[in-house]
Amino acid sequence: MSQPDAQRLAERVAVEMYARDNASKGLGMNVEAVAPGYARLSMAVRKDMVNGHDICHGGMIFTLADSAFAFACNSYNRTAVAQQASITFCRPAKLGDRLTAECHERHKAGRAGLYDVTVTDQSGKTVALFRGTSATIQGELVR
């Protein structure tokens, strides 16, 4: 598949995925960019995302990173799910911060893929580092 065709396919997959993704939509995530093996999503930290320490709940940050991972690993139109994921929190995010999760494919072979996500705040400071392993299963998102 040519690069322009692969890019168009990744964009079509992202549109279809987002239409079905009630979790990402419910948290106010925006898909900013997609390409084969790549995705960038953003989200504003709302009051209902702040924990008892008055910082963004780690689960919300994980979910943003996980969503970027999902859009990147499904960009080839082969259904992929998370097999494993981990996150390291580097600095707190606060109410009103705009978080961006940028996911890059590091390795893809057979049914497995390895992806790294960096979550930054609006000043570009790293909030979290996420690594996920995907497993391709049966199915496609678009025909």
HELIX and SHEET records of a PDB file:
HELIX    1   1 GLN A    3  ARG A   20  1                                  18    
HELIX    2   2 ASN A   22  GLY A   26  1                                   5    
HELIX    3   3 LYS A   47  MET A   49  5                                   3    
HELIX    4   4 GLY A   58  CYS A   73  1                                  16    
SHEET    1   A 6 ASN A  30  ALA A  35  0                                        
SHEET    2   A 6 TYR A  38  ALA A  44 -1                                        
SHEET    3   A 6 ARG A  98  ALA A 109 -1                                        
SHEET    4   A 6 ALA A 112  THR A 120 -1                                        
SHEET    5   A 6 THR A 126  THR A 136 -1                                        
SHEET    6   A 6 ALA A  80  PHE A  89 -1                                        
END                                                                             
